[in-house]
Each structure stands twice: as structure tokens, then as C-alpha cells.
Amino acid sequence: MELRALIREEVLAQEAYPVEATSCRIKLDANENPLALPSELREGFAALLASVPLNRYPEAGSLALTARFAESFGVDKDQVLIGNGSDELIQILCTALARPGAEVMIPVPTFAMYRITSLNAGFRVAAVPLDEAFDLDLEAMRERIALHPPALIFLAWPNNPTGNCFSAERIEAILAASPGIVVVDEAYFHFSGKTFLPLLERYSNLVILRTLSKVGLAALRIGFLIGPAPLIHELNKVRLPYNLNALSQAAAGFYLDQEAIFLKQAAEVLKGRDELAAALERLPGIRLWPTDANFIYFSCDFDTDHVYRQLLRYGILIKNFGGSPATGGRMRVTVGTQEENLEFIKVLKNILVK
Ligand SMILES: *Cc1c(COP(=O)(O)O)cnc(C)c1O
């Protein structure tokens, strides 16, 4: 059997999403909340999980949970779809919209899963570089929309890895110009505090993504898609019946019950971010960009591969995007606990001044 002859070309042509397997002491590569579930919540959480009937299938479509989150978003329950992380919701969107010859538009750089999932679904991908301030290149995007209207446009807001929020006016201009769906991915909403939710009524092609991954529950894979009810109706046909397991459904309810505590952690992370940014800024050869998220994107006038490897020798993992020292290699660091941030700065400083 010639296996390669059986696999679709767009799958053969891809690399799997690189999830770092390296073990490390200080993990600052994946934009997770560095703070564990507070000890005073653990007993209640354990009791809740222990009460979940594991012999039964989970509630199909997470109906009770959907109603609760819809209320918290201030929308109708038929405007919300809950997924196994927003990754699954991106996949559901792509599966439903990938008609033959259809195109997805993304700015670059941005979240890697948009491209990977689009290609796997059979989309062509039009990648439009961001401008110098990492904002949307409105002219280039509008030109592309006029030439070949994309079925889907993905905009991470704030953007990953650059950390900034694109200007809201430009996103609105894209919403107005695009006949296709425009996804505003608010994965870092808990840090930016900015949302397009109030614009759902104005734009029938607007879809918003949210997740609990960056605010403390990455392990449980819980994401939300909020959009027009007729679209959700179609997407539900693509969704697997039991996509959110029962433990994650219970945990998502627990999150809503205890949201204030998670938001307090997010506020603590934000405080740490500003301290981390101030310390990074003082290091030689480092330039950073303003961020609305729980991570910092920076350029480094040194060989980033070398910096990355040296950090790892000390057990510190960050994200390396490479690039030449001449133009400034690019790296991204997630805000950790106060101790982790301090140690990261100390070790990085040693590497740079050597
Ligand atoms: C981290 C991240 C997500 C989260 O995906 P989940 O599957 O919900 O964990 C989504 N979008 C962007 C832009 C991200 O950076």
C-alpha cells in the first residue's frame, strides 16, 4: 500500500502544529495562566468533579451550560456554540464553510491554527502581512476581498503573537467590506477588556471566539463561538454530539460560579506583565511592542536560537520565532508568576551581557 497516495495533498504538505515537548521548570511559552487553582477552591472543585456520572454520555450540545454562558455574554442561547477549546470551533467553522475553491484570509503573523485548520479543510489561504505597527493593512485586505471574497477571515484581537489589538475602525471596515464571515478571536479578552460583542447586532457576518484557556482552565479545553443564530444552527450539524466531555462541562459551570476569583488572578497577571515589560525594556538589544494580552512580543539583536537554547539550559521555555539578528529576531514570553518573571529577566540578562 502506498500510504502517501491515499492522503490528501494539503495534509501531506503540512507540518503538525509544533507543541514544545521539552521539559522545563519555568513554562512561559503558551500564554497560560501561571497561577494554579486557589487552594480554597480545590475541595469544592474535586467534589463537583466526583459527582459527575462517568458512566453516562455527557449532555449533548452542553445545553444548560450554553444558556448560562449566553446570559453572561448578554446574547440569546441560540447564538452560542461551546467547543472543545476554540481550536475545535475554528475547525467546525472551516469544515462548514470550505466549499470547493473557497478562500480564508488571515493577517500575518498571527495564530498558527488558522492556517493549519483552513488548509486541512481544503481552503486556500490568503495571507496579508500586517503593517509596520502590526495593524491590519486595510488597503491590501480590501483589495484581496474585492478580487476573491474570502468565505472566512480570522482576526485575533489582541493578536497572537504581536500582542496588540488591531484598530477597531479597521476591523469594522473589514466587516463592512467582506461578504464572508469575519471571526474576531477574543482569546485574550480577560486581559484586554475589549470586545466586539456589542457589534453583533450591527454585523450579520461577525463571529466572536472566547476561551477559558488563557484565564486558568487550559487543560479542560473550553471555548465559545458567539454569532448569528442561523449560522450556529448550521455549525451544530458539523459539531460532534458529545464534543465537550462531562468533566469540562462541570468545570465550565464552576468557572462561572467562581469567575471573580479567576478575574482576580488575571488582574494579578496584568500587574506582573507591566513589571516584566519595564524590566525587559532595560535589557540591552531588546525592543518590545505594546501588549493588550498576557504575553510580550519582543525583538532581540542577538541570535534568538542561541538565546532560546541558553534559556532552556536554565529550564526556562519561551517562544522563538527566529529571524535574523540584523532585523531583530522575534520572541514571545508569557507573563509568569512574580518569581518566574524575575528569574527569566535575571537569566536573560546574563545571556545578553555575556
Ligand atoms: C491561545 C489561543 C486560542 C486558544 O485556543 P483554545 O483551543 O481555546 O485553547 C485561540 N486563539 C488564539 C489567538 C490564541 O492565542
The ligand as a Gaussian input file, in Angstrom:
#p B3LYP/6-31G(d) Opt

LIG

0 1
 C       -4.446000      30.562000      22.800000
 C       -5.321000      30.993000      21.708000
 C       -6.550000      30.374000      21.498000
 C       -6.999000      29.301000      22.455000
 O       -7.410000      28.160000      21.893000
 P       -8.104000      27.060000      22.805000
 O       -8.324000      25.982000      21.827000
 O       -9.384000      27.652000      23.322000
 O       -7.165000      26.693000      23.904000
 C       -7.363000      30.833000      20.492000
 N       -6.982000      31.865000      19.712000
 C       -5.817000      32.497000      19.897000
 C       -5.464000      33.656000      19.061000
 C       -4.949000      32.059000      20.890000
 O       -3.773000      32.685000      21.061000

